[in-house]
Amino acid sequence: MREMQDKYEIFLKICETGSFSKAAESLNYTQSGISQMIAGLENELGVKLFARMKKGVVLTDGGNRLLPYIREMVNQKDKLRQAAFNINNKIEGKLRIGTFSSVTALWMPQIVKFFNEKYPQVEIQILDGNYDEIRDWIIHGQVDCGFLSYIVADELGFVPLYRDPLFAVMPKGHPLSFKDTVTPDELMKYPFIIETPGCDNDIQHLLDTCTEKPEISYSFRDDNLIMAFVKNGLGVTISQELVIKAVRTSGIDVRPLSPEWYRTIGFAFSKSANSVALKILSEYLEEHFCNM
């Protein structure tokens, strides 16, 4: 039997999907049921919340102004549920985790499987984003925890887990492919493909130390796109070991950087966070993914 969804949770799901029908499908409701709940909420608040478009709905000005209050209300309700679970020593409820693509691909399947087998009453929700988004989600309570690089985890609780080396990446047969190691300044002599801001904090930190500055040819959020453009001879890049493992890497050459450079990936959370499920996740991560 499905868990009944609060009308405010339904409101947030519509904001997330941009569609009454997609929200209904995600929550296992009928579209008419979703429409009726939102109509009731609009009558209750006296505010028109959504405007219909050809391909879905968008928030009205009034809906946008109420969004942070509704989000905070839902967050507080989740915290109340979790507090009650903790009092009863029950390991159940939601655990919302913010992740970035390589961790989502390489770590999250094992984490979800662990909870499904050991703690089936805990519902794992995954939000995929970049560093800046994940940090913001944690600060504003949209997720309970997340994976971040150390350099963007200030003001948060942080458990370092993984020392992830950075590598020079170039097309097969590139002149730099014949070197055992590559310096960042050597890479700067070629067109450079980089991650978009918010995704590349570690790489940008490295580039800021270089004498030469890169000539940026393309910037993408998606690691697969970066590797596809490198593979086709459109530039070089710097990438992390986890990313290289997670994406298709045929048609490229990878060389260690000289000097070596790393990013520190860790488990981040609000310093006020306190739940049994969060503690279990932290212990599991330190046991299974920590190479620090």
C-alpha positions as CSV (number, residue, x, y, z in Angstrom):
1,M,0.0,0.0,0.0
2,R,1.5,3.3,-1.0
3,E,2.3,6.0,1.5
4,M,-0.1,8.9,1.3
5,Q,1.6,12.0,0.0
6,D,1.1,15.4,1.7
7,K,-0.3,18.1,-0.6
8,Y,2.8,20.1,0.0
9,E,5.0,17.2,-1.0
10,I,2.9,16.9,-4.2
11,F,3.4,20.6,-4.9
12,L,7.2,20.1,-4.6
13,K,7.1,17.0,-6.9
14,I,5.3,19.1,-9.6
15,C,7.9,21.8,-9.2
16,E,10.6,19.2,-9.7
17,T,9.0,17.5,-12.8
18,G,7.3,20.5,-14.3
19,S,4.3,18.4,-15.1
20,F,1.1,17.2,-13.3
21,S,1.2,14.0,-15.3
22,K,4.9,13.2,-14.5
23,A,4.3,14.0,-10.8
24,A,1.2,11.7,-10.8
25,E,3.2,8.9,-12.4
26,S,6.1,9.3,-10.0
27,L,3.8,9.3,-6.9
28,N,1.4,6.6,-8.3
29,Y,-1.6,8.9,-8.4
30,T,-4.0,9.7,-11.2
31,Q,-3.5,13.0,-12.9
32,S,-7.0,14.1,-11.9
33,G,-6.2,13.3,-8.3
34,I,-3.1,15.5,-8.4
35,S,-5.1,18.3,-10.1
36,Q,-7.8,18.1,-7.4
37,M,-5.2,18.3,-4.6
38,I,-3.5,21.3,-6.1
39,A,-6.9,23.0,-6.7
40,G,-7.7,22.4,-3.1
41,L,-4.3,23.9,-2.0
42,E,-4.9,26.9,-4.2
43,N,-8.3,27.5,-2.7
44,E,-6.9,27.1,0.8
45,L,-4.1,29.6,0.2
46,G,-6.0,31.9,-2.0
47,V,-3.1,31.9,-4.5
48,K,-2.8,30.6,-8.0
49,L,0.3,28.3,-7.8
50,F,0.8,27.0,-11.4
51,A,0.3,28.3,-14.9
52,R,-0.3,25.8,-17.7
53,M,2.1,25.7,-20.7
54,K,2.1,23.6,-23.8
55,K,4.6,21.1,-22.3
56,G,3.6,21.2,-18.7
57,V,3.3,23.8,-15.9
58,V,5.4,26.6,-14.4
59,L,5.2,28.3,-11.1
60,T,3.3,31.6,-11.0
61,D,4.9,34.6,-9.2
62,G,2.8,33.7,-6.2
63,G,3.9,30.1,-6.3
64,N,7.5,31.1,-6.5
65,R,7.1,33.3,-3.4
66,L,5.6,30.5,-1.5
67,L,8.0,27.8,-2.6
68,P,10.7,28.3,0.1
69,Y,8.0,28.3,2.9
70,I,6.5,25.1,1.5
71,R,9.9,23.5,1.1
72,E,10.8,24.3,4.7
73,M,7.4,22.9,5.9
74,V,8.1,19.6,4.2
75,N,11.7,19.5,5.5
76,Q,10.4,20.1,9.1
77,K,7.8,17.3,8.7
78,D,10.5,14.9,7.5
79,K,12.6,15.8,10.5
80,L,9.7,15.3,12.8
81,R,9.1,11.8,11.4
82,Q,12.8,11.0,11.7
83,A,12.9,12.2,15.3
84,A,10.0,9.9,16.1
85,F,11.7,6.9,14.4
86,N,14.9,7.6,16.4
87,I,13.0,7.7,19.7
88,N,11.6,4.3,18.9
89,N,15.0,3.0,17.7
90,K,13.4,2.2,14.3
91,I,15.6,2.3,11.3
92,E,13.1,3.6,8.7
93,G,12.1,6.7,6.8
94,K,13.7,8.6,4.0
95,L,17.4,9.2,3.4
96,R,17.9,11.9,0.7
97,I,21.5,11.8,-0.7
98,G,23.0,14.4,-3.1
99,T,25.6,12.9,-5.4
100,F,27.6,13.7,-8.6
101,S,27.7,11.5,-11.6
102,S,30.8,9.3,-11.0
103,V,29.7,8.6,-7.4
104,T,26.2,7.9,-8.6
105,A,27.5,5.4,-11.1
106,L,30.2,3.7,-9.0
107,W,29.1,3.9,-5.4
108,M,25.4,4.5,-5.2
109,P,24.2,1.1,-6.6
110,Q,26.1,-0.7,-3.8
111,I,24.8,1.7,-1.1
112,V,21.2,1.3,-2.3
113,K,21.6,-2.5,-2.4
114,F,23.0,-2.5,1.2
115,F,20.0,-0.6,2.5
116,N,17.5,-2.7,0.5
117,E,19.0,-5.8,2.0
118,K,19.7,-4.7,5.6
119,Y,17.2,-1.9,6.2
120,P,14.3,-2.2,3.7
121,Q,12.2,0.3,5.6
122,V,14.7,3.1,4.7
123,E,13.8,4.7,1.4
124,I,16.9,6.0,-0.4
125,Q,16.3,9.1,-2.6
126,I,19.1,10.2,-4.9
127,L,19.5,13.7,-6.3
128,D,22.2,14.0,-8.9
129,G,23.9,17.4,-9.2
130,N,27.2,19.3,-9.2
131,Y,29.2,20.4,-6.2
132,D,27.5,23.8,-5.8
133,E,24.1,22.3,-6.1
134,I,24.8,19.5,-3.6
135,R,26.3,21.9,-1.0
136,D,23.2,24.2,-1.4
137,W,20.8,21.3,-1.0
138,I,22.5,20.2,2.2
139,I,22.5,23.7,3.7
140,H,18.8,24.3,2.9
141,G,17.7,20.8,4.0
142,Q,16.7,19.5,0.6
143,V,18.9,16.5,1.1
144,D,20.1,14.9,4.4
145,C,23.7,14.4,3.2
146,G,25.8,14.3,0.1
147,F,29.1,13.6,-1.5
148,L,31.4,16.6,-2.0
149,S,35.0,17.6,-2.6
150,Y,36.7,18.9,0.6
151,I,37.4,22.3,-1.0
152,V,33.6,23.1,-1.1
153,A,32.5,21.5,2.2
154,D,33.2,24.5,4.5
155,E,30.5,25.0,7.2
156,L,29.4,21.4,6.8
157,G,30.2,18.2,8.7
158,F,32.6,16.3,6.5
159,V,34.1,12.8,6.6
160,P,37.0,12.4,4.1
161,L,36.6,9.1,2.3
162,Y,38.6,8.9,-1.0
163,R,41.7,10.4,-2.4
164,D,40.9,10.6,-6.1
165,P,43.9,11.3,-8.4
166,L,43.6,13.7,-11.4
167,F,44.9,12.7,-14.8
168,A,45.8,14.3,-18.1
169,V,43.4,13.1,-20.8
170,M,44.0,13.4,-24.6
171,P,43.0,11.7,-27.9
172,K,44.7,8.4,-28.9
173,G,48.1,9.1,-30.5
174,H,48.3,12.7,-29.2
175,P,51.9,14.1,-28.9
176,L,51.6,14.0,-25.1
177,S,50.6,10.4,-25.2
178,F,54.2,9.4,-25.7
179,K,55.2,10.9,-22.3
180,D,55.1,8.9,-19.0
181,T,53.7,11.9,-17.1
182,V,52.3,15.2,-18.2
183,T,52.5,18.6,-16.6
184,P,49.4,20.9,-16.5
185,D,51.4,23.6,-18.3
186,E,52.1,21.1,-21.2
187,L,48.3,20.6,-21.5
188,M,47.7,24.3,-21.7
189,K,49.4,24.4,-25.1
190,Y,46.4,22.6,-26.6
191,P,42.7,23.5,-26.9
192,F,41.1,22.7,-23.5
193,I,37.7,21.1,-22.7
194,I,36.5,21.8,-19.2
195,E,33.6,21.1,-16.9
196,T,31.1,23.9,-16.4
197,P,31.4,26.0,-13.2
198,G,30.2,24.2,-10.1
199,C,31.4,20.8,-11.5
200,D,35.1,21.6,-11.8
201,N,36.1,23.2,-8.5
202,D,39.1,20.8,-8.0
203,I,40.3,21.2,-11.6
204,Q,39.8,24.9,-11.5
205,H,41.8,25.0,-8.3
206,L,44.6,23.2,-10.1
207,L,44.4,25.5,-13.2
208,D,44.7,28.5,-11.0
209,T,48.2,27.3,-10.0
210,C,49.4,27.0,-13.6
211,T,51.8,29.5,-15.2
212,E,50.0,29.1,-18.5
213,K,46.2,29.6,-18.8
214,P,44.1,27.3,-20.8
215,E,42.4,28.2,-24.1
216,I,38.9,26.9,-23.4
217,S,37.3,25.4,-26.5
218,Y,34.2,23.8,-24.9
219,S,32.6,23.5,-21.5
220,F,30.2,20.8,-20.6
221,R,28.4,19.5,-17.5
222,D,28.3,15.9,-18.7
223,D,31.6,13.9,-18.3
224,N,30.6,11.7,-21.3
225,L,30.4,14.7,-23.6
226,I,33.8,15.9,-22.5
227,M,35.3,12.5,-23.2
228,A,33.5,12.3,-26.6
229,F,35.0,15.6,-27.7
230,V,38.5,14.6,-26.5
231,K,38.2,11.3,-28.3
232,N,37.4,13.1,-31.6
233,G,40.5,15.3,-31.3
234,L,38.8,18.5,-30.3
235,G,40.9,19.2,-27.3
236,V,42.5,17.8,-24.1
237,T,41.3,17.8,-20.5
238,I,42.0,17.0,-16.9
239,S,39.8,14.4,-15.3
240,Q,39.5,12.4,-12.1
241,E,40.2,8.7,-11.7
242,L,36.6,8.0,-10.6
243,V,35.2,9.9,-13.7
244,I,37.5,7.9,-16.0
245,K,36.3,4.7,-14.5
246,A,32.6,5.7,-14.8
247,V,32.5,6.9,-18.4
248,R,33.4,5.2,-21.7
249,T,37.1,5.8,-22.3
250,S,37.9,4.1,-25.6
251,G,39.7,6.3,-28.0
252,I,41.6,8.3,-25.4
253,D,44.9,8.2,-23.6
254,V,45.3,8.9,-19.9
255,R,48.6,9.9,-18.3
256,P,49.4,10.8,-14.6
257,L,50.0,14.5,-13.9
258,S,53.3,15.7,-12.7
259,P,53.3,16.8,-9.9
260,E,50.6,14.5,-8.7
261,W,47.3,16.2,-7.9
262,Y,44.2,14.8,-6.0
263,R,40.8,15.7,-4.9
264,T,39.5,14.6,-1.6
265,I,35.9,13.2,-1.8
266,G,33.9,12.9,1.4
267,F,30.6,12.5,3.0
268,A,29.0,15.9,3.9
269,F,26.1,16.7,6.1
270,S,24.6,19.5,8.2
271,K,26.3,19.8,11.6
272,S,22.8,19.6,13.1
273,A,22.0,16.3,11.3
274,N,21.1,13.5,13.6
275,S,19.4,10.3,12.4
276,V,20.0,6.6,12.8
277,A,20.0,6.0,9.0
278,L,22.6,8.8,8.5
279,K,24.8,7.2,11.1
280,I,24.5,3.8,9.5
281,L,25.4,5.3,6.1
282,S,28.4,7.1,7.5
283,E,29.7,3.9,9.1
284,Y,29.1,1.9,5.9
285,L,31.0,4.5,3.7
286,E,34.0,4.5,6.0
287,E,34.2,0.7,6.0
288,H,33.7,0.2,2.3
289,F,34.8,3.3,0.4
290,C,37.5,4.9,2.5
291,N,41.0,4.9,1.1
292,M,42.2,7.9,3.0
